[in-house]
Amino acid sequence: MNFNRFFAVFKARNLEFFRDKSSLGWNLIFPVLLLVGFAFVFNDDNKAVYKVGLVLSDTATQPEHAFLAVKHIEFIEYGDLEKAKQKLTRHSVDLLIDFDNREYWRNELSTNSYFTEKLFLAEEASFGAQTVAGEAIRYVDWVLPGILGMNMMFSCLFGVGYVIVRYRKNHVLKRLKATPLSALEFVSAQLLSRLFIVTFMSTVVFVGCNFMFDFYMLGSYVDLLIVAMLGAMSLITLGLLVASRSKSEELIGGLLNLTSWPMMLLSGVWFSLEGAPQEVQWFADVLPLTHLVSAAREIMTEGATLVDVSYHVTVLAIMTSVFLALGAYLFSWNTDR
């Protein structure tokens, strides 16, 4: 090995990295942002042990009751009794209380429901008791939409982002600019190509894993496919937007990490955001993966239809249109601007 040649390459690569201010800054800032995000979301010394649903009308406010002051219990308000009871049957909450009608519901198959009921009766013994039954959904069934959605997110963002930057650096885009091809036509073709790949691969993974785990499925597979395709389209167009003017692999890697990490942590992939701080829920609501995972999970575990998840479907469609339009408008063919 010739040391001089080795050192020349070593020095050149280091200078290339440190002269790229955007990637250097990102490598310094990203760990700090990640730590701040974790500290804000998970720094809770009084983490709840049990979850209790409160049935309230649209105009009602949370009542004053001694039980509501019990520590380590998270109280979640519901305006729809049937939806709240469904949460109870699926062990999403441990007890359901209606203070207006002075009655409560427990899940006779839930250990947490048993203990929460005892805590409630220690404060209030005059409420009428109602019983529901329902086996807990396996964690693998609950987390499946999040895992598949996260896999789609990485495939959509990185599969598109790095390709566009490579095309731009290799001057493929510069040559395409000399043709009648418009920016909108180019990004639309990239969208449909990646959509076909992501949908095909996700379907293969889902079918294969279903043979092994026999997933819990109450809704329609057609509805699930439509939601998956809409979610993939929103993520692909987001990747196109991020890569619309990026010029280096280091920069696009940082930008895609900045885009993907908040979604992986705050889109309900690993844990439910129900009962999380309102600010966290507001932020999660602007992330496309949140709507993809929520809609798919409702279809699979609650038997929801497209009408039931119309809010998520509408948001995904709007995001796709906005990202595609902005990506085409901001798209740069060359590396020099």
N, C-alpha and C positions, 0 to 999 in steps of 0.2 A: 504493500500500500504506500502510495506517495503522500506523505504528510502535507506537503504544500497544496496539492490538489484537493485533498480532503478538507483542509482548513479553509481554503478559498470557498468551497461549496457551503461549508458550515457557516462561515461569516456572511456570505451572500444571503442565505436563507434567514438568518437572524436579523440582518438589516432590513430585509423585505418585510418581516413581521413587525419590527419596531417602528418602521417608517409608515406603516399602515395605521394611522391614528384611530380610525374607527374600530378596527378589530382589537387594537391594544386597549383602548378605552373600555370596550365591551368586556374583555377578559378581566378587567379590574372592577368594573361596576356590577356585573351580573351576580357574583357570589354575595355581594352586599345586599342587592335587591332581594335575592332568594332568602337570606337570613332575616331580613326585615319582614318579608311576607310570612314566613313561618312563625316568627315571633308574634305577629299581629293575629294570625288565625288560630294558633294553637296554644298561646300563652293564657291558660285559664286554670287557676289554682282551685277553682270551685266547680270543676267539671261535673255535670249531672250524671247521676247513676241511673235514674229512671226518667221516663218521658210520660207525661200526662196530657191528654187532649182535653181542651175546654170547648164545649159547644156553645157558641154565641151567635145571636142574630146579627144582621148587618148593622143595626143601630146600637147594639148593646156594647157596653164596656166591661172590661174584666172586673168581676165582683171582688169585694173585700171579704176575705175569709182566712181564718187562721192556717188552713192547710196550704194556702198559696205562699205562705212564708217559710214553709219547710225547706231546708237547705238540700242541695244535691238532687233536686227534682227540676226538670225542665218542663215548662208549661207551654203548650202549643195551641193556638186558637184555631178553631174550625168553624166555618159558617154553614157547611153542608154536613148534616148528621150522617147520611149514608156513606159519604166519602170517609168521614172520621171513623165510622164503624168498620169500614173496609181496612183502614190503617190498623185498627185494633186486631182484626182477625189475622192480619199478616205480621203481627208482632212489631209493627213500626212504632206504636205507642203501647204503653203498659196498662193504661186505664183511661176511661173516657167519662167526663163529668158534665152534666147539664145542671147548673145551679138554678136556672130559672124554673125548671120543672122538678127540681130536687130528686134527681135520679142519676145513676151512674151505670156504666157497663164494664164488665171484666171479661177477659179471655180465659176460659177454664183450662186451656191447654198451655198457658204461659206461666212459668215460675215467677217472672218479674211482676206479672199482673196480680198474682197472689199476694206478694209482699207489699206492692203498692196499695192494694185494697186495704190491707191491715193498717198501713200508715194513715190512709184516708179515714177509716172508721174510728181511729183513735181520736180524731178531731171532730168527726161528724158521723153519728150513728143513725140519723133519722132519714137518710136518703134511701129511696127504693133501688134495689139491685136488679140489673139485667145481665144476662149471660150470653156471650157469643162464643163460637168455637172456630178455630182455624189453625192449621199447622203453620209453623214458621217456614217461610221460604228459605231454601238453602242459600248460603252466602254466594255460592258459585252461580246460582240463578240470578241473584240480585246484582252481582258484579259483572255478569256477562256483557250486558250492553255497554258498560263503561270500558271494559277491556277491548272489545271489538271497536268501539268508538275511538279509543286512544290509538289503537293500531292504525285505523283509517286516518286519523289526524296526522301521525308521523309520515305515513305513506303519501298523503296528499301534499303536505307542506314541504317536506324535504325532497320528495320525488319530483315535484315541480320546480321548487326554488333552485336547487343545484343544477338542474338541467338548463334552465333559462340562463343562469350565470355562465355556465360552460359554453353554451351557444354564443353568448355575448363575447366572452373572452377569445373564443376560437374564430370570431368574425363570421360565424354562420348567419347570425342575425343581420350583419351588415350586408351580406350577399342577398339575403331574402328581401331586404329593404329595396333592392334594385328591381324587384319583381312587382307585379300589380297587387301582391298580397298586402292587405291592410293589417294594422295592429289588432283590431277587433277580430278579424278572421283568424289571425295567428293564435291569440289567446283563447278563442273559442275552440279551435282545434285541439289545443293543449288540454283544455277543460274536458272535452268529450273523450279524448284518448285516455287520460288519467282516470276519468270516471269509469270507463269500461274495465280498466285494469283493477282498480280498487274494488269495484262491485264484484267482479269475478273472484278475486282472491278472498274477499271477506265471506262470500257465499260458500266457497270451498272450505274455509276454516270453520264456519258455523255448522255446516252439514257434518263435517268430520268429527267435530267435538260433540255434536248432538248424539252421535252414535255411542260415544263413550259416557256422557253424563246425563243423557235424556233430560234436556232442559225443560223447565217449567214454562209453558206457553199457553196463555189464555186467549190472546188476540189473533189477528189474521196475519199470515205470513206475507200477503200482498201489501198490507198496510205497513208492515215492518220494512219491506223492501223499498217502498216509496219513501219512507222517512230516512232510511239509510242512504238512498241516492241523493235526496235533498241535502242531507248533512254533508255528504261527500262533496257535492257541488259547492257548498258554501266554504268548505275548507280548502278545496282546490283553488277557487277564485281568490281566497285570502292569500294563499301561497303565491299566486300570480301577481297579486298586488304588492306583496312584500318584495318580490324579485323584480318588479317592474323597472327599477333603476339601479339595482345592486350590481357591483362590478367585480367583486372578489369573493372567493369561497369563504375566506375568514369572516367577512362582513355578513354574508348571507347566513352563515352558520350562527353567528351571534343573533341576528334579527329573528331567525326561525326559532332559536331557543327562547328568545324573549316572547315570541308569540305562543309557543307550545307549552312552556312550563306553567304559566297561570291556568291554562285550560286543563292540564293534567292534574293540578292540585285543587282547583276550585270549580270544576264542572260536574262534581258528583260522581267521579269515576270510582273512587274507593270508599267514600262515605257520603251519607246523606247530608245536604246542607239545610235540611229542615230544622229550624230552631237556631241556625247560625246568626251572628250579628247582621242587622239589616244592611249595613254597608257592604258586607261580603256578598250577600244575596243580590244586591243591586249590581255589583261588579260582575258576578257570575252570569247575570242575565244578559250581558252584552257579549258573551263568549259563545260562538256557534256550537262548540262541543257540548255546552250545557243543554241546549235545546235538542240536540241529536240524542244524547244519552237519556234525558228526561222522557222524551216522546217514546223512544224505543223501550224504555223500562216500563212505562205505563201500559204499552201495548202488550208486552210479554207477561208482566206480573199482575196487571189489573184488568186485562181484557179490553182496554180502551180502543176506540175506533179513530179514524182520521178526524172525525168531527170533534171527538173529545180532546184530541191533541192539536186542534186547529191553530191555537196560539203559537205553539212551537213550529208548526209547519209554515205559518205565515211569516214568522220571524226569519226562518231559514231561507225562505224564498226571497224576502226583502234583502237579506244580507248577501245572497248570491248575486242579485241584480246590482247592488251598490258596489260590491267588490269587483265584479266583472267590468262595470262601466269605468270605475276609477283605474283599474289595472290597464284597460285599453287606452284611457286618456293619458296616463302618466308613463306609458310604456316607452322605453328608449331602446333603439336598435343598436346603438354604438356604445363603445366603452369610453369615449371621450366626452360624454355629456350625460 
